[in-house]
Amino acid sequence: MTPVRVHFQAHRGGLEEAPENTLAALRRAWEIPGAIPEVDVRTTRDRVLVCLHDPTLARTTDAADGVREADVCMLLAEDVRKWDAGSHFSRRFKKERVPTFAEVTDELARGDDRRLYLDYKHVDPLFLELVLRERQLEGRVILTHHDPAELLRLRRPFPAIETMTWCSGTPEAIARRFDELAATGFEGLTQVQVHLETTGSDPVTYALDDAFLTRAGSQLAAAGAVLQVRPFAYDAASLTRLLQLGIQWYVTDAPKRFAAALAEAGYTP
């Protein structure tokens, strides 16, 4: 048994196991020990925050022609929310809707131990700052954005809020971006995510080697931050190796399956 607490982001709520960015996905993730669901947030024309990854409704809802192709920022919230956002995944999720961020934070408040990753896509930072303050979300959300400067800007009024950005692409691209972040002292960041592409499946092996992951973890720890990894494939053996490297933070599209692999690796929450 690993004597650490493991946390794993349920990407878009856990998009392989439930319709992404829906209340059903979030509730499901919060039932899994260690899982922290993630949502994407956009702003409608009437300044309502809604949870949607894409700029349009086309991929994840049954929105009608003439609406499905429109940018959400040009639609009213009522026009975003009236479509089915669950049936494309499974008929058992029929009538799920694109939730407002207010609905999500109401669900967040139902459990003292619940937390949430918030990836803000199309949101005025000043408006988001107001929402974070009104909803008293400092300490409950982990802000994520591809631009660390955006995170630094929002962290100034909320010094205790946690933040995360990511490094993706080839090993060379990841190392280059990571070193750029390190050169700033990881300013404005409390977590840095790196993507673990695989180079083999039997056994599962990753393009980033153990030496890089060990160095990255040490550099982040020295700055008061943590390393998070996103393994695109995993099994009990590969997770055991990552745990032995001291990595406690992960990302997954399938939180229930990931929890089962952790259990097989000998980890108990």
Secondary structure, 3 states (H helix, E strand, C coil): CCCCCCEEEEHHHCCCCCCCCCHHHHHHHHCCCCEEEEEEEEECCCCCEEECCCCCCCCCCCCCCCCCCCCHHHCCHHHHHCCCCCCCCCHHHCCCCCCEHHHHHHHHCCCCCCCEEEEEEECCHHHHHHHHHHCCCCCCEEEECCCHHHHHHHHCCCCCCEEEEEECCCHHHHHHHHHHHHHCCCCCCCEEEEEECEEEECCEEECCCHHHHHHHHHHHHHCCCEEEEEECCCCHHHHHHHHHCCCCEEEECCHHHHHHHHHHCCCCC
